[in-house]
Each structure stands twice: as structure tokens, then as C-alpha cells.
Amino acid sequence: MAEAGPDSHNIKDGGFDHVRMDLQAVAHMDKDGQRSATWLKTLDTLVDAGLETGLQAILDEHDFASCARQADLHDRTLKRMSGTFVEFDAART
């Protein structure tokens, strides 16, 4: 598990119960729709840190222009990525 950093604690201490992560994921895809291992590891670390602090994590994609240009590719890759977060520990939320 990731160690929750000071940002997670500051957010929680500020009275918030969730964080919204604006992914802009398309910018981090290669021509085959794969995201880099570094980008995915960073996302995992941020989600874990939030959950460990007691924050809900909302993963939000706002790459509208790119999504519109590459709708089929984007749809496939988001579905593939969503499988990463399907098996999470609901007791942590």
C-alpha cells in the first residue's frame, strides 16, 4: 500500500471525504491505447493514499476533445483500465 502523504491528510483534515482526480488519460496513451506503467503506478499510488486516509477516490476523465476524435480507441482503453479498479477492498471506502 502507498503511504498517505501530507496532501491526503490535509484534505481529510479540511473536512472533505473524497478527492476527484482529473485523469486526462488520453494524453498518456501510446498509439495502441496503452498507458505507461509509470502513469498507472502514479495513479495507483494516489488512489491508495486517498483510501488509506479515508477518502473516496473519484476517477474523472475530462479529455473531451481527444475522446471525440478517437472515440473507439478511448472507449476500449477506458473499459480496459476500469478493470484495474474493479477488485478493490470495499471495507476501505
Order of alpha helices (4+ residues) and beta strands (2+ residues): alpha-beta-alpha-beta-alpha-alpha
